[in-house]
Amino acid sequence: MLSAWTIVAEQLIRAAQDEGKFDNLPGFGKPIPGIDDPHDEFWWIKAKLKREQISSVSPDVFRFDDRRWRR
């Protein structure tokens, strides 16, 4: 059985499709970048560094310092 939220979401999606709101979206028909790349759990970090044009980062940035979290 579908939840009320699922039913409402489906109705809204169908209405938007009928109104053509999903027609001519940017990127339609183009491959998704990186879809065939092997899994990388740090993809989002690498993408952020690339977007921000950061070429090098100190290893200390990624070190977890548990002293910060102790009470």
BALO-757731 format. One line per field, with one value per atom (N, C-alpha, C): z negated, x negated, y; residue in one letter; residue number from 1. Coordinates in Angstrom, 3 decimals, padded with zeros to 6 digits, always signed. Atoms other than C-alpha are relative to their C-alpha. Example, Ala and Ser with C-alpha at 12.3 -4.5 7.8 and 13.67 -1.06 7.14 Angstrom:
// BALO-757731
c3 +000.000/-007.800/+000.000/+000.060/-007.140/-000.730
c1 -000.890/-012.300/-000.900/+000.820/-013.670/+000.770
c2 -001.190/-004.500/+001.200/-001.190/-001.060/+001.090
resn A/A/A/S/S/S
resi 1/1/1/2/2/2
END
This chain:
// BALO-757731
c3 +000.000/+000.000/+000.000/-000.099/+000.914/-001.110/+001.030/-001.717/+000.637/-000.495/-001.406/+000.676/-000.590/-000.704/+001.391/-001.301/+002.137/+001.032/-000.919/+003.701/+000.416/-000.313/+003.467/+000.916/-000.833/+004.914/+001.426/-001.331/+007.814/+000.761/-000.651/+008.550/+000.471/-000.378/+008.579/+001.180/-001.111/+010.869/+001.287/-001.202/+013.299/+000.520/-000.417/+013.340/+000.687/-000.605/+014.076/+001.366/-001.293/+016.869/+001.019/-000.912/+018.396/+000.450/-000.335/+018.304/+000.785/-000.776/+020.043/-000.758/+000.798/+017.183/+000.030/-000.103/+017.775/+001.428/-001.391/+021.500/+000.124/-000.322/+022.792/-001.212/+001.139/+019.538/+000.467/-000.405/+019.796/-000.275/+000.163/+020.290/+000.500/-000.483/+021.729/+001.172/-001.075/+023.910/-000.055/+000.138/+022.761/-001.098/+001.047/+020.748/-001.328/+001.338/+017.013/-000.231/+000.198/+016.265/-001.112/+000.995/+014.452/-000.271/+000.280/+014.686/+000.120/-000.194/+015.866/-000.783/+000.804/+013.480/-001.157/+001.175/+010.674/-001.230/+001.216/+007.282/-000.781/+000.807/+005.258/-001.101/+001.087/+001.830/-000.278/+000.194/+001.897/+001.229/-001.241/+005.233/-000.297/+000.304/+003.573/-000.468/+000.434/+001.971/+001.217/-001.200/+005.284/+000.873/-000.789/+007.057/-000.631/+000.709/+004.403/+000.226/-000.226/+004.726/+001.429/-001.406/+008.507/+000.231/-000.150/+008.347/-000.595/+000.698/+005.904/+000.514/-000.620/+008.013/-001.042/+001.018/+005.075/+000.503/-000.586/+006.331/-001.040/+001.027/+003.071/-001.369/+001.347/-000.464/-000.961/+001.019/-003.589/-000.551/+000.575/-004.949/-001.355/+001.308/-008.327/+000.110/-000.188/-006.880/-000.206/+000.074/-006.785/-001.279/+001.242/-010.187/-000.997/+001.010/-012.826/-001.345/+001.313/-016.097/-001.033/+000.934/-018.775/-001.208/+001.117/-021.328/+000.190/-000.275/-019.641/-000.421/+000.237/-020.361/-001.429/+001.392/-023.968/-000.867/+000.937/-026.797/-001.315
c1 -000.835/+000.000/-000.887/+000.765/-001.303/+000.397/-000.297/-001.602/+000.643/-000.646/+000.295/-001.022/+001.046/-002.990/-000.382/+000.361/-003.828/+001.075/-001.108/-000.398/-000.001/+000.040/-000.618/-001.178/+001.183/-004.133/+000.234/-000.282/-003.050/+000.982/-000.978/-000.079/-000.656/+000.695/-002.290/-000.942/+000.905/-004.820/+000.795/-000.830/-002.098/+000.546/-000.525/-000.583/-001.093/+001.115/-003.990/-000.354/+000.266/-004.560/+001.055/-001.089/-001.166/-000.131/+000.191/-002.012/-001.277/+001.227/-005.336/-001.160/+001.068/-007.488/-001.307/+001.219/-009.976/-000.532/+000.454/-010.306/-001.169/+001.136/-013.547/-000.837/+000.874/-015.482/-001.454/+001.412/-019.188/-000.638/+000.670/-021.280/+000.812/-000.834/-018.402/-000.681/+000.595/-019.752/-001.510/+001.453/-023.328/-000.356/+000.389/-025.240/-000.276/+000.274/-025.560/-001.513/+001.453/-029.177/-000.392/+000.529/-031.074/+000.848/-000.907/-028.261/-000.688/+000.685/-030.640/-001.304/+001.221/-033.484/+000.179/-000.116/-034.297/+000.448/-000.505/-032.732/-001.138/+000.977/-034.617/+000.772/-000.777/-033.266/-000.386/+000.429/-035.192/+000.269/-000.286/-033.728/+000.415/-000.516/-032.035/-001.106/+001.136/-035.276/-000.817/+000.769/-037.114/+000.725/-000.778/-034.297/-000.054/+000.073/-034.346/-001.352/+001.330/-038.117/-000.156/+000.077/-037.807/+000.805/-000.844/-034.940/-000.649/+000.628/-036.855/-001.406/+001.325/-040.030/-001.113/+001.022/-042.062/-000.877/+000.882/-045.111/-000.721/+000.666/-046.696/+000.595/-000.557/-045.504/-000.924/+000.829/-047.493/+000.702/-000.621/-046.895/+000.661/-000.579/-046.120/+001.465/-001.384/-042.866/+000.946/-000.852/-041.516/-000.204/+000.253/-042.866/+001.115/-001.052/-040.218/-000.660/+000.549/-041.095/+001.113/-001.088/-038.944/+000.017/+000.000/-040.001/+001.076/-001.033/-037.579/+001.388/-001.338/-034.682/+000.180/-000.107/-035.470/+000.589/-000.568/-033.593/-000.703
c2 -001.174/+000.000/+001.248/-001.233/+003.433/+000.967/-000.992/+006.113/+001.228/-001.215/+009.380/+000.910/-000.846/+011.219/-000.490/+000.567/+008.847/+000.311/-000.273/+009.292/+001.473/-001.437/+013.098/+000.305/-000.238/+013.080/-000.496/+000.550/+010.846/+000.887/-000.878/+013.116/+001.293/-001.227/+016.201/-000.228/+000.330/+014.517/-000.177/+000.196/+013.397/+001.318/-001.300/+016.895/+000.817/-000.738/+018.434/-000.582/+000.632/+015.886/+000.417/-000.384/+016.692/+001.457/-001.417/+020.417/+000.240/-000.133/+019.744/+000.608/-000.625/+020.971/-000.784/+000.797/+018.145/-000.040/-000.049/+018.850/+000.967/-000.878/+020.357/+000.396/-000.279/+020.098/+000.026/-000.015/+020.981/-001.359/+001.285/+017.876/-001.185/+001.104/+015.821/-000.693/+000.785/+013.037/-000.094/+000.050/+013.567/-001.000/+000.959/+010.966/+000.694/-000.522/+011.468/-000.091/+000.041/+012.469/-000.977/+000.921/+009.717/-001.229/+001.120/+007.156/-001.364/+001.277/+004.420/-000.117/+000.039/+005.291/-000.980/+000.878/+002.846/+000.789/-000.649/+003.589/+000.654/-000.729/+006.189/+000.728/-000.596/+007.090/+001.452/-001.387/+010.372/+000.862/-000.745/+011.543/+001.426/-001.331/+014.497/+000.938/-000.823/+015.707/+000.423/-000.309/+015.479/+001.018/-000.956/+017.318/+001.388/-001.284/+020.061/+000.668/-000.545/+020.499/+000.508/-000.413/+020.672/+001.277/-001.194/+023.195/+001.235/-001.117/+025.366/+000.286/-000.145/+025.002/-000.063/+000.229/+023.711/-001.133/+001.002/+021.856/-000.850/+000.802/+020.745/+000.312/-000.126/+020.140/-000.716/+000.618/+019.417/-001.240/+001.205/+015.883/+000.262/-000.314/+017.484/+000.419/-000.419/+018.796/-001.180/+001.179/+015.243/-000.803/+000.720/+014.175/+000.293/-000.153/+013.578/+000.244/-000.335/+015.264/-000.198/+000.315/+013.628/+000.924/-000.950/+016.269/+001.068/-000.991/+018.632/-000.470/+000.561/+016.303/-000.500/+000.443/+015.341/+001.096/-000.978/+017.009/-000.057
resn M/M/M/L/L/L/S/S/S/A/A/A/W/W/W/T/T/T/I/I/I/V/V/V/A/A/A/E/E/E/Q/Q/Q/L/L/L/I/I/I/R/R/R/A/A/A/A/A/A/Q/Q/Q/D/D/D/E/E/E/G/G/G/K/K/K/F/F/F/D/D/D/N/N/N/L/L/L/P/P/P/G/G/G/F/F/F/G/G/G/K/K/K/P/P/P/I/I/I/P/P/P/G/G/G/I/I/I/D/D/D/D/D/D/P/P/P/H/H/H/D/D/D/E/E/E/F/F/F/W/W/W/W/W/W/I/I/I/K/K/K/A/A/A/K/K/K/L/L/L/K/K/K/R/R/R/E/E/E/Q/Q/Q/I/I/I/S/S/S/S/S/S/V/V/V/S/S/S/P/P/P/D/D/D/V/V/V/F/F/F/R/R/R/F/F/F/D/D/D/D/D/D/R/R/R/R/R/R/W/W/W/R/R/R/R/R/R
resi 1/1/1/2/2/2/3/3/3/4/4/4/5/5/5/6/6/6/7/7/7/8/8/8/9/9/9/10/10/10/11/11/11/12/12/12/13/13/13/14/14/14/15/15/15/16/16/16/17/17/17/18/18/18/19/19/19/20/20/20/21/21/21/22/22/22/23/23/23/24/24/24/25/25/25/26/26/26/27/27/27/28/28/28/29/29/29/30/30/30/31/31/31/32/32/32/33/33/33/34/34/34/35/35/35/36/36/36/37/37/37/38/38/38/39/39/39/40/40/40/41/41/41/42/42/42/43/43/43/44/44/44/45/45/45/46/46/46/47/47/47/48/48/48/49/49/49/50/50/50/51/51/51/52/52/52/53/53/53/54/54/54/55/55/55/56/56/56/57/57/57/58/58/58/59/59/59/60/60/60/61/61/61/62/62/62/63/63/63/64/64/64/65/65/65/66/66/66/67/67/67/68/68/68/69/69/69/70/70/70/71/71/71
END
